[in-house]
């Protein structure tokens, strides 16, 4: 299935959002973000974004909506609609099949509340077979330092998330944990090895706090 991941290059936004920022909620000029989104749509077609809240709800899209739905995953069975997930360290998860596709925002809370599981279940309910997952660039397990309490909480449910930083402090490997979840559900996958914190070509909230957002986009 067609899919695309953006980085921060070849857009119109000025620092600290330079330059291909696709998020309206980070303090960038709305006019500039709209222009960047038009440039994206010229590549992928009409694109549905969402108002992401680190929750576990999804929206099934049949037509492009004027107001971005508040959720953390978009699903469609409609050809001609591209679905976008925005990230700046979280995992942009794209799920594809021959008849259903989804764009999913998976951060620590998204992993913890099972957003990917819910979306796979809904895709199968809608008739998807042979679902394939693509994980775009995200923060790696060596860079995603967390408190010991948070590490313990997540690893108690997702032991594959266990990681340590280079300084041997508690960390979480969210891609590894998400892959374990997907494999347990019979999903094939491929995953980027790029760390958004380490690679300056990507927006990273951990690196700059005030920054833009990369996108993962998928369509039938």
Secondary structure, DSSP 8 states (H G I E B T S, - for coil): --EEE--S-S----TTSTTT---SSSSS-HHHHHHHHHHHHHHH-SEE-EE--S-S--EEESS--SS-EESSEEEE--TT-EEEEEESSSEEEEEE-SS-EEEEEE-HHHHHTTHHHHHHHHHHHTT--S-EEEE--B--TTT-B--HHHHHHHHHH-GGGEEE-TTS-EEE-HHHHHHHHHHHTT-EEEE---BTTT-TTS--HHHHSS---EEEEEE-
